[in-house]
Structures are given as structure tokens and as C-alpha cells.
Amino acid sequence: MAIGSTFGVGARAMGMGGASLALADDFTALYWNPAGMAQIQKFELFSSFSHNTASTDAYFTGDEITGTTRSQIRPNSIGFVYPFHAKRGGWAIAFGYNRPQNFDYQTAIQGVDPSSDTEFSGLAVDETDVNSGGIGIWSFGTSVYVSKRVLIGGSLDFWQGKSLNELDTTATDLLKVDSELSRFRYDDEIDREYSGVGARIGLLAHLTDAVSVGLTLVAPVELGVDELWYQSTRAVYDDGEEVSDSVDGAQAFDIERPFEIGTGIAVKLFNKQLILAGDVQLTDWTQTRYDPVPADDISQDNFEEFYATTLQVRLGAEYKIPAIGTHIRLGYFRDTIPFTDAEVENARDFLTAGVGKIFEDSLKFDVGYMMGTWQRSRNELTTKQLTHRVFVSAAYRF
């Protein structure tokens, strides 16, 4: 779960598809591009929440679709930026929390497994897979003008999170494909806690009054995982015999997340009433490593074999309506799925929209919305997910 599933933070940024590397002008710069924090001229208190709804349809080839939905409200960002003024330029510090990864979704499967190489082949499967949790980052960062138009910044990041996966499967031999088995039940629960320390640095350059570019580098993170797991099985045979078993355990291992690099550009037009922005972020997930491997059947080459390099694309536009002092936003966000062991028809494409308004030059409210889909097929099973996310942010500057 700690791989991928990264969406972003802040209602303004997400209303613009997450295109923020060359803007970075509020508290969320601590996550997007810490160089931008010195642009903030007043002390800022910031908070943001997100509401995620994931609707999932799953079906075996030629079988009926089973749908399920999971919704959750989570904190998205909270923190402050404190600026220090100087005769030339200035600098700022910031501290707070950003939660860019979300694991709240579930799937349900009902049907006969048509595959020929799984333990449930030919059996009528009734399965529910519930996932919850996420990963957030506590950060302390600073930013400074190194010239009239160039800023640099960095942050020290403390990663924390948890995930819970609860899998309940019942398989019944309705078609009599097994000469002995009548019914089989399998329960699997995995509870994980994540922690790690990382860092990121950023550069923001105002090439002209209208054009800015940003660059961010996220250092590799050794994410520690503490895992508790429980498994139970119960088999009922045609002659009435029942056999059950359960095991549990705990283990600890590290996931070494790879280096990430992102770059972006922003163009301000029509006296800065219109902003166009775009970002790309590269992550080579094949460079991820386990230390040690969490199970005997997982090799150190697991990520090289089953994962890929991803390019996250973020595009956005913002227009200020002068008559009412309100900003409207549109965007596009692509979060490529890093897994290669399944056939993917689309790679988590999202359309975004948003609106924001500043009151008395000090109080700012923003709302952002994302809608996206993806589809994956593996072992005769197709999973389709439709996701809606709503972000609400408030900032006070004084």
C-alpha cells in the first residue's frame, strides 16, 4: 500500500490538478515545493480536509458485477508559515502536517472463479476486501530568496501512517469441481504502521513577472513497517468433516522508497488574472527495496519484476473574476499505476475543478473537487474504481 496512491494536498492546488511546483504560494508549498514559502508575506495559519468516496465494481469474466462503496473524511493539511522580512527578499519557516496518501477503499466479489491456476478455480467465491488508513508527513521547512527572482528551500520530513487490510473469503463448490471439498473460508487481516525520515529540496525561479519554473527533489526514504497479521481457514468436506486452523504473527521490515524528481512551469496572463500551470513528477519504483523481505516467497528483485517507472502529470488553470473577486479553477491529474502484474486500461486519470475567495485580504477559503477512474484486470478478474474527492481549505494571514 505504501507504493503509489499519492494524490496531493490543498484545495487550491487540487482544484488545479495539483499543478503547484511553480506556484507554491501557501502553506502546502511545504509539500509541493518548499522554495515557495518565502513568497508568503504574512504569518499564515492553514488547514484542509478531504472527503474521499471510492466506488468499486468487480467481476469475473462473463459473470455479474458486484459493486461496493467506501467514504471517509480525513485531515489533509494543517500548519503555519512564519515569514521574516529583509531589505532584499526575505525568508520563511514553516511547520505542519500533510497527508498525501489515502488507502480507504474496498472491493466485493461474487461469482464463479473461471481461472485455472488459483486455489479458488471453479468455486463460487463471495469475498470482501476492506482497506483503510493512509500516510502523512510532519515537516519542518525553510525558504529564502537567494536573488531578486530565485528562491531555494527545503524540509525535513517525518513520515507516519497506518493501514489495515481485512480480507474475508468464502468459496463454495456449487459446480462439484472438487470430489471432496464442500466449502472453504479464508480470513486474512494485516495491520501495519509506517514511520520514516526523509527530506526534500526545492528551487523556484521567476524568469519574468509572468513566467515561473519550479524544481523539487525528494530524497529516498527508508520507511519502517511494523506488521501484525492474522490468518484463519475453515474447510468443510462432503462427508461432513470440518478442519480449521489459525495463525498469527508480527514482523518488522523496511521499504526503501526511491528518489523522486519533479518540475513545473506557471504562466500568468492578462495582468495575472489567468494562470496556466503544469507539472511532471518522475518516480522509478523499480529502485524500491525491501530490507529484509517480508515473506519467503518475495525476492529482493520483486520491485524490478512487478513495478514500473511512473510519470505523474498535473495540469491546471485558474481565472480570477474581478467583479466578484473569486477564483475558478480547472485541472487534469494523472497518477500512473506502478504495478505491471495486471492489465490496466486507464491509469487513474482525474478531472478537477475548484473555487476560492479571499475576504478582507486575510481570510481565504478554497474548495476543490477530483473525479477519476481506473480499471485493472488480473486472473480473469476485472476491477473498476470510480473515485470522488472533495478538498476544503481555509487560511488566515495576519
N, C-alpha and C positions, 0 to 999 in steps of 0.2 A: 504493500500500500504506500510506502514512503517514496515510491518511484512514480513520477508523473502526478496527475490530478492537481496541478497548480493552476489556480485561476486568477488571483490578484487581490488587491485591496483598494478601498476608497471608492465612493460613489461617483465622483467626478471622473476619475481615471477609468473605471469600468464602464461608464456611460460612453466613453470614447474608445472602447475596445481594449483598454489597458495601455494605450499608446502614451507613455509618460516619461520615457527616458530623456527626452529633450525638453520637457516642461518642468516636472519635479518642483512645483512651487507651493506645496503644502506639506503637512506632516508626513504623508505617505511617501515623500521623497526618501525617507529613511529606509524604505524597502525598495522603491523603484530605482532611484539614483541619488545617493546621499550628497553628491556635489551640489544639488539644487537647494539645499536648506538655507544657505546664506542669502538667497534671494528674498527670504521672508523678513520683512522689516519690523514686524511687531511680534510680541510674545503670542504664541498660538497654542490653544488647547483644542484637541481634536478627538472625536470619537466616531465610530462607524460600526454598523451591524449589518449582517446579511441574512437573508431568508432563502434557503435552498429547497427546491422541490424537484425530486427526481422520479420520473415515471418510467418504469421498465417493462417491456414486453419480451417474453422469452418463449421459444417454441422449438420442438424437434422438427426436422424436415418432414413436411406433409401432415403435421399434427396441428391441433388448435393452439391459439395464442393464449398465454396466461399473463395477465397484467398485474402490476403492483405499484404503489406509490409511497414515497417516504419524504416527509418535510421536517425541517429543523431550522430554528433561529440560532445563530452563533455570533459572538463578538467578532468583528473583522479588523478593527484598528482602534487603539486608544493611546494617547501620548501627548507630548508637548514639544515645542521648538522655542528655544530662547536665543534671540539674536543679540550680538554685540556690535555696536557701530564704531566705525573708524573714519578718519578723514578720507581715506581711499578704500572703497569697498567695505568690507566687514566680514564677520564670521558668525557662526551659529552652532549651538549644540542641541541635541535632541535625544529624548529617551522615550521608549514606549514599546507597544506590542502590536505586531501584525500577524494575521492568521491567513496565509495564502493557500493552504491545502485543506481539502474537505473530503471526508470518507463516508458521508451519510447517504447511503443508498441501499436498496435491497432488490433481490430478484426472486421470482417464484416460477417453478417448472412443474407442469402436469402433463404427462403423456408417456408413450412407449418409446424408450431409447432405441433408435434404429441402428446405432453404430455396432461395429463388430469387434471392437478392441477395448471395451471398458467393462468394469465389474457389473455394470447395470444393463449391459446389452440385452435387448429383448424383454426387459422388465418394465412394468408400468411404474413410472417414477413420480413421486409427489415430494417436491423439495422446496425449502425456503432458505434463502441465504441473506442474512441481515448484517450490514456493516455500519459502523458508527465511529465517530471521532474525527481527528484532524491533527495537523501540526501547525504550531505558531512559533513566532520568533520574537524574543525580547531583545531589543537592540539599544545600544548607546552609540551615537554618531556625532560627527562634527564636519563642518564645511567652511571653506574660506575662499575669498577672492584672491587669486594669485596675480591677476591683472584686471584691467577695467572690464574685460569681457570673458574672462576664463575663471571657472571655479573648479576646485577639486574637493573631494570629501570621502569619508569612509565611515564604516561602522563595525563594531564588534557585536556578533550575533550569538545569542544563546537559544538554541533550538529546543523546543519541548512539545510533546504531544502524546496522544494515545490512540489506539484503535482497538475495536472489538469486533470480531467476526464470529457469528453464530450460524452454523450450518446444520439443518435438520433434514434428513432424507429418509423416506420410506419407499422401498421398492417391492412390488408385488408381482408374483409370477402368474399373471392372468392368462397369458398365452401358452402356459405349460412348456416353456423352453428349457426348464431345468427339471430333471427327473426326481429331484429330492426337495428342493427349496420351495417354500410357500411364500414366505415374506421375510424381508430384511430391513432393519432400521439402523441408521448410522447418524450419530450426533458428534459434532466437532466444534469446539469452542477455542478460540485463540485470543488472548488478551495481551496486548503489547503496550509498553511505554517507551517513548523515544526521548533521547537527550543528546545534545552535542554542541560544540562551539565552532563557529565559523566567522567569516569576515567578508566584507565587500568593499570595493573602492569604486569611485565614480568620477567622471570628468564631464563638465558641461561648458560648452563654448558658444557664445553668442557671436556668430560670424558677422552678422549685421543686426540692425534693430529688428529685422523681420525674420531672420533665419537663425535657428539654434540647432546644435547637434549634441548628442549625449552618448557616453560610453560607460558601461559598467562591467566589472569583473567580479564574479562570485567565487571565492576560494573553495576548494574541496572541503567537505565536511565529513568527519567521522562520526556518524550517527549511531550512538549506542542503543541497543534494543534489549529490553528485559521482557521476556516472554513467559507467560503461563499458559499451558494448554491442557485440554481435557478431551478425550475421545471415548465413546461408548458404542458398542454394537450389540444387536439382539437379532438372532436368526430363528425363524420358526419353520420347521420342516413339515412335509406332507404327512408324516406319521405322528405328528403332534409333539415331537421333541423340540425343546427350546434350548438354545445356547446363547449366553450373554457374556460380555466381557467389557471391562472399562480400564483405562489407563490415564494417568495424568503426569505432568512433569513441569519443570521450569528450566530455562536456559537463557544464556546471555550471549550476544554476538554483536558485531559492528557492521554497519553498512557504510562503506566509503563512497559518498556521493561525489560525482566528478566536478571538475571546473566548468563554469558557465560564463559565456560572454554575450553581451547584448549591446546593440547600437540603435540609435534612433535619431529622427530629424523632425523638427517642427517649423512650420512656416506661418507667419501671421500676416494677414492681408486686410485691406480696407480699414486702415487705421486701427488694426488689431481687433476688429470686430469678428473676423473669421480666422480660426486656427485649424490648420491641417497637420496631422501628426502621424508618424509611422515608426514602428519598432520591429526588430527581429532579434530573437534570442536563441543561441545555439547551445545545446547540451548533448554531449556524447555519452549516452547511458551505457554504451559497451565498456566504458572505462570504470564502471561501478564494480566494487569488490565486496565480498563477504570476508569477515575475519573474526572467528573461524566460520566455516559454512554451518548453517543452522540445522542441516539434516544430512544423513549419509548419502541420500540419493541426489544431492545437489552438489555440483562440482564448482571449482573456482572459475571455470570457463562459462558458467551459467549465463552471465550477462552478455558475453560476447556471442553466445549462441542464440539467445532468445530476445535480446534487446537491440535497439537501434539508436542512431543519432537523430535527434528531433530539432526542428526549427519552428519555434513559436512565432507566429506573425500577429501583430497588433496594429490596427489602423483606426484612426478616429478623426472626427471633425467637431468643432464647437463654434456656435454662432451666437453672438450677443444681440438681443433685440433691444435697441436703445430706448424705445418708447416705454418699456416696462422694466428695463434693467434685469432681464432674465436671460440665462444661457441655456440653449438647447443643444443636444449632443447626439451624434450617431457614431456607430463603430462596427468593426468586424474583428473577431478574435479567433485564431486557430491554434488549438492545443493538440499537437500531433501525438497520437498514441504510440508509446515507445516499444510495445510488445510485437514480436514477429512471429509468435506461435499461433496466430489466428489470422483469418481473412477479414480485413477491415474495409468497409465500403466508404465511410467518411470518417474524418479524423478530428472529431469534436470541433465542429465549426459553430461559432456563436455569432449572432447578430445582437447588437447592443444599442441602447438608447438611454437618454438621461436629460435631466433638467436641474438647474441650480439658480439660486438667487442670493445676493448679498444685501443685508439690511444694515443701514447706517454705517457702512464701511467697516463693520466689525463682526457681525454675526452672519455666518454663511451656512446655508442648507443645500444639500445635493441629494438627488435620488438617481440611481442607475438601475438598469434592467438588462439582463442577458437571457437569451434563449438559444439553445443549441441541441444538436442531436449527434449520435454516433451509432454505428451498427457493427457488430463483430460476430463472426461465425467460426465455430470450432467443434470438431467431433459431432457433426450433424445437428448441433445446437446453435441457434441464432438468437442473439440478444440485441435489442434495440432500446436505446435510452433517450428520453426527452427531458432536458433539464431547464428549469426556470430559476433564475437567481435575482433577487432584489437587494440592492445596497442602499442604505440610508446613512448619510454622514452629516455631522454638524461640527462647525469650527467657530471658535471665538478668539478674536485677535484684539489685543489692547496694549 
